[in-house]
Amino acid sequence: MNAERESLKISESVYRVGVIDWELRNFHGYETRRGTTYNAFLVKGAQGYILIDTVKNNFKDELMAHIRTVCDPREIKAIISNHAEPDHSGSIAHVLARISPEAKVYASAMGAKALAAHYGDAVKAEAVPAGATLDIAGRPFRFVETRMLHWPDSMWTLDVTDNVLFTNDAFGMHLAGLPCWHDAYDPAVIEEESSKYFANILMIYAQVVAKLIEVYPTLNIHPSIVCPDHGPLWRGGGIDHIIGRYAQWSNPANRKNKAVVVYDTMWHSTEKIAHAIAEGLNRGNAEVAVMPLRGTHRSDVARELLDAKALIVGSPTLNQGMMPTVADALTYIKGLKFPIDFGAAFGSYGWAPLGTKALQEYLAPMCRNVTNSISVQFVPTEENLAQCRDYGEKLAFAICSDCPEQRA
Ligand code: FEO
């Protein structure tokens, strides 16, 4: 990567010095098809530079090279750590050994503990009071506690002078690219990657997001630039846009009359049932996303569930249970705690329909309602498929009767 290209000046006194990870394809179970960035920022204060966050450990040398295009690292008088997860703190000890020996590290109270737990005596952070404004290296910074977005230590930092808000994971996305700003990218890509990020990283804490969005106007923060730690930076109308999307995604009332049909198949029988149920859902005016797990990643299923009310899961019976691909997807989705109103199970079987039984038991704690499953022995007949279409149509009626005017 070209270091000069990456160390961009984004405001009068703020520089982007992070790195691009073009190769990343898996972020602990989340498929990152477009790679990612680990953003870090240098802010010029009256008494020296302040580094906001660092990068994953294996990119530490690249980070230092980018810093050197802006200043002598020994001019860095402080590091503000907004989030201790190692993709943002992994090179902090390396950086600390190369900057001003008097440099201090600032983090939230939980962040100071998390940094100590990760790096021991190598990183001793000073806890900043939530909501406080502190002078650091001759420049005022305001701190906003954003606990559980998505770790207990998470916080935002506002550079008061240039009105730049650093939000760590919030408003981010896994999208590698040289352009700095969101408006340099195809809006469809921004929508896909930002919603996928929300579904896979923040959905589990959607209620916390909703509360933060609710109190956000009272914080009296009106940033000119919003800098997440992954993906492009937000400016202009993009700031209100992404805050609006977070308000929408965190509110279950905004889901569509939509069902996600997820399945794997052994000898194509469960696949035929899936298609018939999808046809019935469509006939009943529900929107349908059909997601065969051969070729669909669990993190894309999560993204489709972001605006869906129903999860319809299929598996043939295998070894008295469900197929491992289906168990994988369900385990992942369960952890994200989507507000699923309707669950249903389907599948083919040889001599006992134990796959659908296992699916139903798994779906029960995940969904507000789980309807009776539908199973077909061996290969579905035309009559069986007609029953599956009717089954899908009835599901659609249940989904749409909740709030018909929300039909997309
Ligand atoms: Fe990008 Fe929670 O780390």
Residues whose N, C-alpha, C, O or C-beta is under 5 A from the ligand:
A	BS01	FEO	E85 D87 D169
